[in-house]
Amino acid sequence: MSHFLLMVLYSALVSVFFAALWRRRLRDQAILFLQLFLGMVGGGLLLAWLMYPFPPGPPAPIP
Amino acid sequence: MAETEPQPAPAAEKPTPAARANPMLCAVLAWLVPGAGHLYLRRWGRGALFLVVILLSLAVGLGLEGKLWELIPGQPLSYLGTFACAALGVPYLALRFGLNYQGQIESQGYEYGAAFILTAGLMNLLLILDAWDIARGLKE
């Protein structure tokens, strides 16, 4: 599974959890889910874009 | 000054399921099985949803052969990681002591899987606190 798909899956699970934990009405849960999910995925993509100019460097040695 | 007649005592309110619940039992159930605390409080939908979400997160972590934290003397971070993983209750006990699961450090998903497993444990910690608050009548 790619890193991006793992990030999307992780964001979805955490967003569903907190939406169900912190909100009672279905509409509020859906709004909070979208805010959290889009915030995490969008934030991850933004961070990746900001890090793009940096060289990856040599791979870390396997202990 | 005219005396006011004593008001009749209000009828005792019918206790809600949360009011009848034992908070300690609820917290123990919530620790043992993710979502069980809410199921005990008759929050059927939320309890089932929490159970699915946490077990799915754990399953993804295990599928990636992620790390299951264990205590390492002299490394305080390992205490925190172990505490978070142990919050999973029965699944943690079964993995640690039943299956002797540790994860595969050679696996590409070792660190990613660790994040999913740790998150599952931390989510269950929050559920324990939430169920405790509901059982004590502090939350709806």
N, CA and C atoms of all chains as a GROMACS GRO file, in nm:
protein
  609
    1MET      N    1   0.085  -0.119   0.000
    1MET     CA    2   0.000   0.000   0.000
    1MET      C    3   0.089   0.125   0.000
    2SER      N    4   0.053   0.222  -0.081
    2SER     CA    5   0.138   0.341  -0.092
    2SER      C    6   0.128   0.428   0.034
    3HIS      N    7   0.227   0.516   0.049
    3HIS     CA    8   0.225   0.606   0.164
    3HIS      C    9   0.101   0.694   0.163
    4PHE      N   10   0.063   0.739   0.044
    4PHE     CA   11  -0.053   0.827   0.034
    4PHE      C   12  -0.181   0.755   0.077
    5LEU      N   13  -0.197   0.632   0.031
    5LEU     CA   14  -0.317   0.557   0.070
    5LEU      C   15  -0.320   0.530   0.220
    6LEU      N   16  -0.202   0.504   0.276
    6LEU     CA   17  -0.196   0.483   0.422
    6LEU      C   18  -0.235   0.610   0.495
    7MET      N   19  -0.190   0.723   0.444
    7MET     CA   20  -0.226   0.851   0.508
    7MET      C   21  -0.376   0.876   0.498
    8VAL      N   22  -0.434   0.846   0.383
    8VAL     CA   23  -0.578   0.865   0.366
    8VAL      C   24  -0.656   0.772   0.459
    9LEU      N   25  -0.612   0.648   0.468
    9LEU     CA   26  -0.680   0.551   0.554
    9LEU      C   27  -0.670   0.593   0.701
   10TYR      N   28  -0.550   0.633   0.741
   10TYR     CA   29  -0.528   0.677   0.879
   10TYR      C   30  -0.616   0.799   0.910
   11SER      N   31  -0.617   0.894   0.819
   11SER     CA   32  -0.698   1.015   0.840
   11SER      C   33  -0.846   0.981   0.850
   12ALA      N   34  -0.891   0.889   0.766
   12ALA     CA   35  -1.032   0.851   0.769
   12ALA      C   36  -1.069   0.785   0.902
   13LEU      N   37  -0.985   0.694   0.949
   13LEU     CA   38  -1.015   0.625   1.075
   13LEU      C   39  -1.019   0.723   1.192
   14VAL      N   40  -0.919   0.808   1.199
   14VAL     CA   41  -0.912   0.904   1.311
   14VAL      C   42  -1.027   1.004   1.303
   15SER      N   43  -1.061   1.046   1.182
   15SER     CA   44  -1.169   1.144   1.167
   15SER      C   45  -1.304   1.084   1.206
   16VAL      N   46  -1.329   0.961   1.165
   16VAL     CA   47  -1.454   0.895   1.204
   16VAL      C   48  -1.461   0.882   1.357
   17PHE      N   49  -1.350   0.844   1.415
   17PHE     CA   50  -1.348   0.825   1.561
   17PHE      C   51  -1.382   0.955   1.635
   18PHE      N   52  -1.311   1.062   1.600
   18PHE     CA   53  -1.334   1.186   1.674
   18PHE      C   54  -1.469   1.249   1.641
   19ALA      N   55  -1.516   1.230   1.520
   19ALA     CA   56  -1.649   1.283   1.487
   19ALA      C   57  -1.756   1.213   1.571
   20ALA      N   58  -1.742   1.081   1.590
   20ALA     CA   59  -1.840   1.007   1.671
   20ALA      C   60  -1.822   1.036   1.819
   21LEU      N   61  -1.700   1.067   1.860
   21LEU     CA   62  -1.674   1.091   2.002
   21LEU      C   63  -1.718   1.230   2.046
   22TRP      N   64  -1.698   1.327   1.961
   22TRP     CA   65  -1.717   1.466   2.003
   22TRP      C   66  -1.851   1.525   1.961
   23ARG      N   67  -1.921   1.464   1.869
   23ARG     CA   68  -2.049   1.518   1.824
   23ARG      C   69  -2.158   1.414   1.840
   24ARG      N   70  -2.281   1.461   1.861
   24ARG     CA   71  -2.394   1.369   1.879
   24ARG      C   72  -2.483   1.361   1.756
   25ARG      N   73  -2.512   1.476   1.696
   25ARG     CA   74  -2.603   1.476   1.580
   25ARG      C   75  -2.527   1.436   1.455
   26LEU      N   76  -2.598   1.364   1.369
   26LEU     CA   77  -2.534   1.311   1.248
   26LEU      C   78  -2.477   1.421   1.160
   27ARG      N   79  -2.551   1.528   1.148
   27ARG     CA   80  -2.504   1.639   1.064
   27ARG      C   81  -2.375   1.699   1.120
   28ASP      N   82  -2.371   1.718   1.251
   28ASP     CA   83  -2.249   1.773   1.313
   28ASP      C   84  -2.132   1.676   1.298
   29GLN      N   85  -2.163   1.546   1.309
   29GLN     CA   86  -2.057   1.447   1.293
   29GLN      C   87  -1.999   1.452   1.152
   30ALA      N   88  -2.089   1.466   1.053
   30ALA     CA   89  -2.041   1.470   0.914
   30ALA      C   90  -1.954   1.593   0.890
   31ILE      N   91  -1.995   1.706   0.948
   31ILE     CA   92  -1.917   1.829   0.929
   31ILE      C   93  -1.779   1.815   0.992
   32LEU      N   94  -1.777   1.764   1.116
   32LEU     CA   95  -1.648   1.750   1.184
   32LEU      C   96  -1.560   1.648   1.113
   33PHE      N   97  -1.623   1.539   1.064
   33PHE     CA   98  -1.545   1.440   0.990
   33PHE      C   99  -1.476   1.504   0.870
   34LEU      N  100  -1.552   1.582   0.794
   34LEU     CA  101  -1.493   1.645   0.675
   34LEU      C  102  -1.383   1.742   0.713
   35GLN      N  103  -1.405   1.819   0.819
   35GLN     CA  104  -1.303   1.915   0.860
   35GLN      C  105  -1.174   1.843   0.900
   36LEU      N  106  -1.187   1.738   0.980
   36LEU     CA  107  -1.068   1.666   1.026
   36LEU      C  108  -0.999   1.594   0.910
   37PHE      N  109  -1.080   1.526   0.829
   37PHE     CA  110  -1.024   1.446   0.720
   37PHE      C  111  -0.952   1.535   0.618
   38LEU      N  112  -1.020   1.638   0.575
   38LEU     CA  113  -0.959   1.726   0.475
   38LEU      C  114  -0.840   1.801   0.535
   39GLY      N  115  -0.850   1.836   0.662
   39GLY     CA  116  -0.738   1.904   0.728
   39GLY      C  117  -0.614   1.816   0.734
   40MET      N  118  -0.633   1.689   0.767
   40MET     CA  119  -0.517   1.599   0.779
   40MET      C  120  -0.458   1.567   0.642
   41VAL      N  121  -0.544   1.533   0.547
   41VAL     CA  122  -0.493   1.498   0.414
   41VAL      C  123  -0.433   1.622   0.346
   42GLY      N  124  -0.506   1.733   0.354
   42GLY     CA  125  -0.455   1.856   0.294
   42GLY      C  126  -0.327   1.903   0.362
   43GLY      N  127  -0.323   1.894   0.493
   43GLY     CA  128  -0.202   1.933   0.567
   43GLY      C  129  -0.084   1.844   0.531
   44GLY      N  130  -0.110   1.717   0.514
   44GLY     CA  131  -0.002   1.624   0.476
   44GLY      C  132   0.052   1.656   0.337
   45LEU      N  133  -0.040   1.685   0.244
   45LEU     CA  134   0.004   1.720   0.108
   45LEU      C  135   0.080   1.852   0.108
   46LEU      N  136   0.030   1.948   0.187
   46LEU     CA  137   0.099   2.077   0.193
   46LEU      C  138   0.240   2.060   0.250
   47LEU      N  139   0.252   1.981   0.354
   47LEU     CA  140   0.385   1.957   0.414
   47LEU      C  141   0.477   1.887   0.314
   48ALA      N  142   0.422   1.791   0.241
   48ALA     CA  143   0.502   1.721   0.141
   48ALA      C  144   0.548   1.818   0.033
   49TRP      N  145   0.458   1.910  -0.008
   49TRP     CA  146   0.494   2.007  -0.111
   49TRP      C  147   0.603   2.101  -0.061
   50LEU      N  148   0.594   2.143   0.065
   50LEU     CA  149   0.695   2.232   0.121
   50LEU      C  150   0.831   2.164   0.132
   51MET      N  151   0.828   2.031   0.152
   51MET     CA  152   0.954   1.958   0.167
   51MET      C  153   1.013   1.914   0.033
   52TYR      N  154   0.941   1.939  -0.074
   52TYR     CA  155   0.984   1.890  -0.204
   52TYR      C  156   1.123   1.939  -0.244
   53PRO      N  157   1.159   2.067  -0.219
   53PRO     CA  158   1.292   2.113  -0.263
   53PRO      C  159   1.407   2.046  -0.190
   54PHE      N  160   1.382   1.990  -0.073
   54PHE     CA  161   1.492   1.933   0.004
   54PHE      C  162   1.535   1.799  -0.056
   55PRO      N  163   1.665   1.779  -0.069
   55PRO     CA  164   1.711   1.651  -0.124
   55PRO      C  165   1.683   1.538  -0.027
   56PRO      N  166   1.654   1.416  -0.077
   56PRO     CA  167   1.620   1.306   0.012
   56PRO      C  168   1.738   1.257   0.094
   57GLY      N  169   1.860   1.272   0.044
   57GLY     CA  170   1.975   1.223   0.117
   57GLY      C  171   1.993   1.075   0.102
   58PRO      N  172   2.103   1.023   0.155
   58PRO     CA  173   2.128   0.879   0.142
   58PRO      C  174   2.034   0.799   0.230
   59PRO      N  175   2.002   0.676   0.191
   59PRO     CA  176   1.915   0.593   0.276
   59PRO      C  177   1.982   0.559   0.408
   60ALA      N  178   1.901   0.550   0.512
   60ALA     CA  179   1.955   0.518   0.643
   60ALA      C  180   2.002   0.373   0.645
   61PRO      N  181   2.112   0.347   0.712
   61PRO     CA  182   2.159   0.208   0.720
   61PRO      C  183   2.066   0.122   0.802
   62ILE      N  184   2.049   0.000   0.758
   62ILE     CA  185   1.964  -0.095   0.832
   62ILE      C  186   2.045  -0.154   0.946
   63PRO      N  187   1.995  -0.139   1.067
   63PRO     CA  188   2.075  -0.191   1.181
   63PRO      C  189   2.086  -0.344   1.178
   64MET      N  190  -4.815   3.776   5.764
   64MET     CA  191  -4.766   3.706   5.645
   64MET      C  192  -4.826   3.566   5.640
   65ALA      N  193  -4.889   3.539   5.529
   65ALA     CA  194  -4.952   3.408   5.515
   65ALA      C  195  -4.848   3.299   5.495
   66GLU      N  196  -4.872   3.190   5.563
   66GLU     CA  197  -4.777   3.078   5.545
   66GLU      C  198  -4.805   3.007   5.413
   67THR      N  199  -4.704   2.975   5.348
   67THR     CA  200  -4.720   2.900   5.223
   67THR      C  201  -4.728   2.752   5.255
   68GLU      N  202  -4.813   2.689   5.183
   68GLU     CA  203  -4.825   2.544   5.204
   68GLU      C  204  -4.702   2.472   5.150
   69PRO      N  205  -4.660   2.372   5.220
   69PRO     CA  206  -4.542   2.299   5.171
   69PRO      C  207  -4.570   2.234   5.036
   70GLN      N  208  -4.474   2.251   4.951
   70GLN     CA  209  -4.486   2.192   4.818
   70GLN      C  210  -4.461   2.041   4.826
   71PRO      N  211  -4.536   1.964   4.748
   71PRO     CA  212  -4.508   1.821   4.747
   71PRO      C  213  -4.373   1.791   4.685
   72ALA      N  214  -4.308   1.691   4.741
   72ALA     CA  215  -4.176   1.654   4.688
   72ALA      C  216  -4.190   1.605   4.545
   73PRO      N  217  -4.098   1.648   4.458
   73PRO     CA  218  -4.104   1.602   4.320
   73PRO      C  219  -4.085   1.451   4.312
   74ALA      N  220  -4.159   1.396   4.219
   74ALA     CA  221  -4.147   1.251   4.201
   74ALA      C  222  -4.005   1.214   4.160
   75ALA      N  223  -3.959   1.105   4.216
   75ALA     CA  224  -3.823   1.061   4.185
   75ALA      C  225  -3.812   1.029   4.035
   76GLU      N  226  -3.706   1.084   3.976
   76GLU     CA  227  -3.688   1.060   3.834
   76GLU      C  228  -3.646   0.916   3.809
   77LYS      N  229  -3.698   0.865   3.702
   77LYS     CA  230  -3.660   0.730   3.665
   77LYS      C  231  -3.512   0.730   3.624
   78PRO      N  232  -3.432   0.646   3.685
   78PRO     CA  233  -3.289   0.650   3.652
   78PRO      C  234  -3.264   0.606   3.508
   79THR      N  235  -3.175   0.679   3.447
   79THR     CA  236  -3.137   0.641   3.310
   79THR      C  237  -3.040   0.524   3.318
   80PRO      N  238  -3.018   0.458   3.206
   80PRO     CA  239  -2.920   0.349   3.208
   80PRO      C  240  -2.784   0.394   3.258
   81ALA      N  241  -2.744   0.516   3.221
   81ALA     CA  242  -2.614   0.565   3.267
   81ALA      C  243  -2.614   0.583   3.418
   82ALA      N  244  -2.729   0.628   3.473
   82ALA     CA  245  -2.734   0.649   3.616
   82ALA      C  246  -2.726   0.518   3.693
   83ARG      N  247  -2.773   0.410   3.631
   83ARG     CA  248  -2.770   0.281   3.699
   83ARG      C  249  -2.637   0.208   3.676
   84ALA      N  250  -2.556   0.261   3.586
   84ALA     CA  251  -2.436   0.190   3.548
   84ALA      C  252  -2.330   0.201   3.656
   85ASN      N  253  -2.248   0.100   3.664
   85ASN     CA  254  -2.135   0.101   3.755
   85ASN      C  255  -2.014   0.157   3.680
   86PRO      N  256  -1.965   0.275   3.719
   86PRO     CA  257  -1.857   0.338   3.642
   86PRO      C  258  -1.730   0.252   3.635
   87MET      N  259  -1.698   0.187   3.747
   87MET     CA  260  -1.576   0.107   3.747
   87MET      C  261  -1.588  -0.013   3.653
   88LEU      N  262  -1.702  -0.080   3.660
   88LEU     CA  263  -1.725  -0.193   3.568
   88LEU      C  264  -1.723  -0.145   3.423
   89CYS      N  265  -1.783  -0.030   3.402
   89CYS     CA  266  -1.787   0.028   3.267
   89CYS      C  267  -1.646   0.055   3.216
   90ALA      N  268  -1.561   0.113   3.301
   90ALA     CA  269  -1.424   0.144   3.259
   90ALA      C  270  -1.345   0.016   3.231
   91VAL      N  271  -1.364  -0.084   3.314
   91VAL     CA  272  -1.292  -0.211   3.293
   91VAL      C  273  -1.336  -0.276   3.162
   92LEU      N  274  -1.467  -0.277   3.138
   92LEU     CA  275  -1.518  -0.333   3.012
   92LEU      C  276  -1.464  -0.255   2.892
   93ALA      N  277  -1.462  -0.121   2.907
   93ALA     CA  278  -1.412  -0.038   2.798
   93ALA      C  279  -1.266  -0.066   2.770
   94TRP      N  280  -1.190  -0.097   2.874
   94TRP     CA  281  -1.049  -0.130   2.852
   94TRP      C  282  -1.034  -0.267   2.788
   95LEU      N  283  -1.108  -0.363   2.839
   95LEU     CA  284  -1.092  -0.501   2.791
   95LEU      C  285  -1.125  -0.515   2.644
   96VAL      N  286  -1.239  -0.461   2.603
   96VAL     CA  287  -1.284  -0.472   2.463
   96VAL      C  288  -1.319  -0.332   2.414
   97PRO      N  289  -1.254  -0.284   2.310
   97PRO     CA  290  -1.285  -0.150   2.259
   97PRO      C  291  -1.434  -0.136   2.226
   98GLY      N  292  -1.495  -0.031   2.278
   98GLY     CA  293  -1.636  -0.006   2.252
   98GLY      C  294  -1.730  -0.074   2.350
   99ALA      N  295  -1.679  -0.168   2.431
   99ALA     CA  296  -1.766  -0.243   2.521
   99ALA      C  297  -1.824  -0.153   2.630
  100GLY      N  298  -1.751  -0.051   2.670
  100GLY     CA  299  -1.803   0.041   2.770
  100GLY      C  300  -1.928   0.112   2.721
  101HIS      N  301  -1.926   0.155   2.595
  101HIS     CA  302  -2.043   0.221   2.539
  101HIS      C  303  -2.157   0.122   2.516
  102LEU      N  304  -2.123   0.000   2.479
  102LEU     CA  305  -2.228  -0.101   2.463
  102LEU      C  306  -2.294  -0.129   2.598
  103TYR      N  307  -2.214  -0.135   2.703
  103TYR     CA  308  -2.266  -0.155   2.837
  103TYR      C  309  -2.361  -0.042   2.877
  104LEU      N  310  -2.331   0.077   2.829
  104LEU     CA  311  -2.416   0.193   2.858
  104LEU      C  312  -2.531   0.206   2.760
  105ARG      N  313  -2.546   0.106   2.676
  105ARG     CA  314  -2.655   0.100   2.577
  105ARG      C  315  -2.643   0.205   2.470
  106ARG      N  316  -2.523   0.247   2.445
  106ARG     CA  317  -2.497   0.332   2.329
  106ARG      C  318  -2.457   0.238   2.216
  107TRP      N  319  -2.556   0.169   2.163
  107TRP     CA  320  -2.529   0.058   2.071
  107TRP      C  321  -2.456   0.103   1.946
  108GLY      N  322  -2.507   0.207   1.884
  108GLY     CA  323  -2.448   0.250   1.757
  108GLY      C  324  -2.306   0.298   1.773
  109ARG      N  325  -2.285   0.384   1.872
  109ARG     CA  326  -2.151   0.438   1.892
  109ARG      C  327  -2.055   0.328   1.936
  110GLY      N  328  -2.101   0.241   2.023
  110GLY     CA  329  -2.015   0.133   2.069
  110GLY      C  330  -1.969   0.044   1.955
  111ALA      N  331  -2.064   0.010   1.867
  111ALA     CA  332  -2.029  -0.075   1.752
  111ALA      C  333  -1.934  -0.002   1.659
  112LEU      N  334  -1.960   0.127   1.638
  112LEU     CA  335  -1.873   0.204   1.549
  112LEU      C  336  -1.731   0.212   1.606
  113PHE      N  337  -1.720   0.239   1.735
  113PHE     CA  338  -1.588   0.247   1.797
  113PHE      C  339  -1.516   0.112   1.789
  114LEU      N  340  -1.590   0.006   1.810
  114LEU     CA  341  -1.530  -0.129   1.802
  114LEU      C  342  -1.472  -0.152   1.662
  115VAL      N  343  -1.550  -0.119   1.560
  115VAL     CA  344  -1.505  -0.141   1.422
  115VAL      C  345  -1.383  -0.054   1.391
  116VAL      N  346  -1.390   0.074   1.428
  116VAL     CA  347  -1.281   0.166   1.394
  116VAL      C  348  -1.150   0.122   1.462
  117ILE      N  349  -1.157   0.088   1.587
  117ILE     CA  350  -1.034   0.053   1.660
  117ILE      C  351  -0.980  -0.082   1.612
  118LEU      N  352  -1.067  -0.178   1.592
  118LEU     CA  353  -1.018  -0.307   1.543
  118LEU      C  354  -0.964  -0.296   1.401
  119LEU      N  355  -1.024  -0.210   1.320
  119LEU     CA  356  -0.974  -0.190   1.185
  119LEU      C  357  -0.836  -0.125   1.188
  120SER      N  358  -0.820  -0.027   1.274
  120SER     CA  359  -0.689   0.037   1.288
  120SER      C  360  -0.584  -0.064   1.335
  121LEU      N  361  -0.622  -0.147   1.430
  121LEU     CA  362  -0.530  -0.250   1.478
  121LEU      C  363  -0.499  -0.351   1.368
  122ALA      N  364  -0.600  -0.389   1.292
  122ALA     CA  365  -0.580  -0.487   1.185
  122ALA      C  366  -0.486  -0.433   1.078
  123VAL      N  367  -0.501  -0.306   1.044
  123VAL     CA  368  -0.410  -0.246   0.946
  123VAL      C  369  -0.267  -0.247   1.001
  124GLY      N  370  -0.253  -0.210   1.126
  124GLY     CA  371  -0.121  -0.211   1.188
  124GLY      C  372  -0.058  -0.350   1.188
  125LEU      N  373  -0.138  -0.450   1.217
  125LEU     CA  374  -0.086  -0.587   1.217
  125LEU      C  375  -0.056  -0.633   1.075
  126GLY      N  376  -0.142  -0.592   0.980
  126GLY     CA  377  -0.117  -0.628   0.841
  126GLY      C  378   0.013  -0.570   0.789
  127LEU      N  379   0.051  -0.454   0.841
  127LEU     CA  380   0.177  -0.392   0.802
  127LEU      C  381   0.294  -0.447   0.884
  128GLU      N  382   0.264  -0.540   0.971
  128GLU     CA  383   0.365  -0.601   1.060
  128GLU      C  384   0.432  -0.494   1.146
  129GLY      N  385   0.347  -0.404   1.197
  129GLY     CA  386   0.397  -0.292   1.277
  129GLY      C  387   0.443  -0.335   1.415
  130LYS      N  388   0.515  -0.244   1.475
  130LYS     CA  389   0.574  -0.270   1.606
  130LYS      C  390   0.469  -0.267   1.715
  131LEU      N  391   0.476  -0.365   1.804
  131LEU     CA  392   0.395  -0.361   1.926
  131LEU      C  393   0.491  -0.330   2.040
  132TRP      N  394   0.472  -0.214   2.098
  132TRP     CA  395   0.570  -0.165   2.197
  132TRP      C  396   0.578  -0.258   2.317
  133GLU      N  397   0.698  -0.268   2.373
  133GLU     CA  398   0.718  -0.340   2.498
  133GLU      C  399   0.817  -0.261   2.583
  134LEU      N  400   0.815  -0.288   2.711
  134LEU     CA  401   0.898  -0.213   2.804
  134LEU      C  402   1.046  -0.243   2.780
  135ILE      N  403   1.125  -0.136   2.770
  135ILE     CA  404   1.270  -0.149   2.759
  135ILE      C  405   1.330  -0.069   2.875
  136PRO      N  406   1.396  -0.135   2.968
  136PRO     CA  407   1.451  -0.064   3.084
  136PRO      C  408   1.543   0.049   3.042
  137GLY      N  409   1.522   0.165   3.105
  137GLY     CA  410   1.605   0.281   3.076
  137GLY      C  411   1.557   0.363   2.958
  138GLN      N  412   1.450   0.324   2.892
  138GLN     CA  413   1.398   0.401   2.779
  138GLN      C  414   1.254   0.446   2.810
  139PRO      N  415   1.240   0.566   2.865
  139PRO     CA  416   1.107   0.613   2.907
  139PRO      C  417   1.005   0.616   2.795
  140LEU      N  418   1.049   0.641   2.671
  140LEU     CA  419   0.952   0.642   2.561
  140LEU      C  420   0.886   0.507   2.543
  141SER      N  421   0.962   0.401   2.573
  141SER     CA  422   0.903   0.267   2.560
  141SER      C  423   0.792   0.246   2.663
  142TYR      N  424   0.802   0.314   2.777
  142TYR     CA  425   0.695   0.303   2.878
  142TYR      C  426   0.566   0.364   2.824
  143LEU      N  427   0.581   0.482   2.761
  143LEU     CA  428   0.463   0.548   2.705
  143LEU      C  429   0.402   0.465   2.592
  144GLY      N  430   0.487   0.413   2.505
  144GLY     CA  431   0.438   0.332   2.394
  144GLY      C  432   0.369   0.206   2.443
  145THR      N  433   0.428   0.144   2.544
  145THR     CA  434   0.367   0.022   2.598
  145THR      C  435   0.234   0.054   2.664
  146PHE      N  436   0.228   0.166   2.735
  146PHE     CA  437   0.103   0.208   2.800
  146PHE      C  438  -0.007   0.228   2.696
  147ALA      N  439   0.030   0.294   2.586
  147ALA     CA  440  -0.069   0.319   2.481
  147ALA      C  441  -0.116   0.188   2.418
  148CYS      N  442  -0.022   0.098   2.392
  148CYS     CA  443  -0.062  -0.031   2.330
  148CYS      C  444  -0.143  -0.115   2.428
  149ALA      N  445  -0.103  -0.112   2.556
  149ALA     CA  446  -0.174  -0.194   2.655
  149ALA      C  447  -0.317  -0.146   2.676
  150ALA      N  448  -0.345  -0.022   2.636
  150ALA     CA  449  -0.482   0.029   2.648
  150ALA      C  450  -0.579  -0.046   2.559
  151LEU      N  451  -0.527  -0.128   2.469
  151LEU     CA  452  -0.615  -0.207   2.382
  151LEU      C  453  -0.682  -0.322   2.454
  152GLY      N  454  -0.635  -0.355   2.573
  152GLY     CA  455  -0.701  -0.458   2.652
  152GLY      C  456  -0.675  -0.599   2.601
  153VAL      N  457  -0.783  -0.673   2.581
  153VAL     CA  458  -0.771  -0.815   2.541
  153VAL      C  459  -0.690  -0.832   2.412
  154PRO      N  460  -0.714  -0.750   2.308
  154PRO     CA  461  -0.632  -0.768   2.188
  154PRO      C  462  -0.483  -0.755   2.216
  155TYR      N  463  -0.446  -0.659   2.301
  155TYR     CA  464  -0.304  -0.644   2.335
  155TYR      C  465  -0.253  -0.767   2.410
  156LEU      N  466  -0.330  -0.811   2.508
  156LEU     CA  467  -0.286  -0.926   2.588
  156LEU      C  468  -0.272  -1.051   2.500
  157ALA      N  469  -0.368  -1.066   2.408
  157ALA     CA  470  -0.362  -1.183   2.319
  157ALA      C  471  -0.240  -1.176   2.228
  158LEU      N  472  -0.214  -1.056   2.177
  158LEU     CA  473  -0.100  -1.042   2.086
  158LEU      C  474   0.031  -1.059   2.160
  159ARG      N  475   0.040  -0.996   2.275
  159ARG     CA  476   0.167  -0.996   2.348
  159ARG      C  477   0.196  -1.132   2.410
  160PHE      N  478   0.100  -1.184   2.481
  160PHE     CA  479   0.126  -1.305   2.559
  160PHE      C  480   0.072  -1.432   2.494
  161GLY      N  481  -0.031  -1.418   2.410
  161GLY     CA  482  -0.084  -1.536   2.344
  161GLY      C  483  -0.008  -1.572   2.218
  162LEU      N  484   0.012  -1.472   2.134
  162LEU     CA  485   0.077  -1.496   2.004
  162LEU      C  486   0.224  -1.455   2.003
  163ASN      N  487   0.269  -1.392   2.110
  163ASN     CA  488   0.407  -1.342   2.120
  163ASN      C  489   0.441  -1.254   2.000
  164TYR      N  490   0.344  -1.171   1.962
  164TYR     CA  491   0.363  -1.082   1.846
  164TYR      C  492   0.454  -0.966   1.884
  165GLN      N  493   0.548  -0.933   1.795
  165GLN     CA  494   0.634  -0.817   1.818
  165GLN      C  495   0.642  -0.727   1.695
  166GLY      N  496   0.599  -0.778   1.580
  166GLY     CA  497   0.617  -0.704   1.455
  166GLY      C  498   0.745  -0.750   1.385
  167GLN      N  499   0.757  -0.708   1.261
  167GLN     CA  500   0.875  -0.746   1.181
  167GLN      C  501   0.955  -0.621   1.149
  168ILE      N  502   1.070  -0.607   1.211
  168ILE     CA  503   1.148  -0.484   1.189
  168ILE      C  504   1.198  -0.473   1.046
  169GLU      N  505   1.207  -0.587   0.976
  169GLU     CA  506   1.251  -0.582   0.836
  169GLU      C  507   1.138  -0.538   0.743
  170SER      N  508   1.016  -0.540   0.792
  170SER     CA  509   0.902  -0.506   0.707
  170SER      C  510   0.900  -0.357   0.673
  171GLN      N  511   0.858  -0.326   0.550
  171GLN     CA  512   0.849  -0.185   0.511
  171GLN      C  513   0.746  -0.109   0.594
  172GLY      N  514   0.646  -0.180   0.641
  172GLY     CA  515   0.539  -0.113   0.715
  172GLY      C  516   0.558  -0.114   0.866
  173TYR      N  517   0.678  -0.144   0.909
  173TYR     CA  518   0.703  -0.157   1.054
  173TYR      C  519   0.665  -0.031   1.130
  174GLU      N  520   0.714   0.084   1.084
  174GLU     CA  521   0.686   0.210   1.155
  174GLU      C  522   0.543   0.258   1.129
  175TYR      N  523   0.498   0.242   1.005
  175TYR     CA  524   0.359   0.282   0.976
  175TYR      C  525   0.261   0.197   1.059
  176GLY      N  526   0.289   0.069   1.062
  176GLY     CA  527   0.202  -0.019   1.140
  176GLY      C  528   0.202   0.017   1.287
  177ALA      N  529   0.320   0.056   1.337
  177ALA     CA  530   0.329   0.097   1.478
  177ALA      C  531   0.238   0.218   1.503
  178ALA      N  532   0.234   0.310   1.407
  178ALA     CA  533   0.148   0.428   1.423
  178ALA      C  534   0.001   0.388   1.431
  179PHE      N  535  -0.040   0.293   1.348
  179PHE     CA  536  -0.180   0.247   1.351
  179PHE      C  537  -0.211   0.177   1.483
  180ILE      N  538  -0.118   0.094   1.530
  180ILE     CA  539  -0.143   0.020   1.655
  180ILE      C  540  -0.145   0.117   1.774
  181LEU      N  541  -0.050   0.209   1.777
  181LEU     CA  542  -0.047   0.308   1.886
  181LEU      C  543  -0.175   0.393   1.885
  182THR      N  544  -0.216   0.432   1.766
  182THR     CA  545  -0.337   0.514   1.757
  182THR      C  546  -0.460   0.437   1.805
  183ALA      N  547  -0.466   0.309   1.771
  183ALA     CA  548  -0.578   0.228   1.819
  183ALA      C  549  -0.581   0.227   1.972
  184GLY      N  550  -0.465   0.210   2.033
  184GLY     CA  551  -0.458   0.210   2.180
  184GLY      C  552  -0.497   0.344   2.240
  185LEU      N  553  -0.448   0.452   2.178
  185LEU     CA  554  -0.480   0.585   2.231
  185LEU      C  555  -0.629   0.617   2.215
  186MET      N  556  -0.686   0.572   2.103
  186MET     CA  557  -0.830   0.594   2.085
  186MET      C  558  -0.908   0.520   2.194
  187ASN      N  559  -0.863   0.399   2.228
  187ASN     CA  560  -0.936   0.326   2.332
  187ASN      C  561  -0.919   0.392   2.468
  188LEU      N  562  -0.803   0.453   2.492
  188LEU     CA  563  -0.787   0.529   2.617
  188LEU      C  564  -0.893   0.639   2.626
  189LEU      N  565  -0.912   0.711   2.517
  189LEU     CA  566  -1.014   0.817   2.518
  189LEU      C  567  -1.154   0.758   2.539
  190LEU      N  568  -1.176   0.641   2.481
  190LEU     CA  569  -1.308   0.577   2.499
  190LEU      C  570  -1.332   0.539   2.644
  191ILE      N  571  -1.227   0.491   2.711
  191ILE     CA  572  -1.241   0.456   2.853
  191ILE      C  573  -1.285   0.580   2.932
  192LEU      N  574  -1.218   0.692   2.906
  192LEU     CA  575  -1.252   0.815   2.978
  192LEU      C  576  -1.394   0.861   2.942
  193ASP      N  577  -1.430   0.849   2.816
  193ASP     CA  578  -1.564   0.890   2.773
  193ASP      C  579  -1.672   0.804   2.839
  194ALA      N  580  -1.649   0.672   2.839
  194ALA     CA  581  -1.746   0.582   2.901
  194ALA      C  582  -1.756   0.609   3.051
  195TRP      N  583  -1.643   0.636   3.114
  195TRP     CA  584  -1.641   0.669   3.257
  195TRP      C  585  -1.726   0.794   3.285
  196ASP      N  586  -1.707   0.896   3.203
  196ASP     CA  587  -1.782   1.020   3.222
  196ASP      C  588  -1.932   0.997   3.202
  197ILE      N  589  -1.967   0.919   3.102
  197ILE     CA  590  -2.110   0.892   3.076
  197ILE      C  591  -2.169   0.814   3.193
  198ALA      N  592  -2.095   0.714   3.241
  198ALA     CA  593  -2.146   0.631   3.351
  198ALA      C  594  -2.165   0.712   3.478
  199ARG      N  595  -2.083   0.814   3.496
  199ARG     CA  596  -2.096   0.898   3.616
  199ARG      C  597  -2.194   1.013   3.595
  200GLY      N  598  -2.254   1.019   3.479
  200GLY     CA  599  -2.352   1.124   3.453
  200GLY      C  600  -2.292   1.258   3.420
  201LEU      N  601  -2.163   1.262   3.390
  201LEU     CA  602  -2.098   1.388   3.357
  201LEU      C  603  -2.117   1.426   3.210
  202LYS      N  604  -2.151   1.327   3.130
  202LYS     CA  605  -2.175   1.351   2.988
  202LYS      C  606  -2.301   1.277   2.948
  203GLU      N  607  -2.352   1.318   2.834
  203GLU     CA  608  -2.473   1.252   2.783
  203GLU      C  609  -2.439   1.117   2.723
   0.00000   0.00000   0.00000
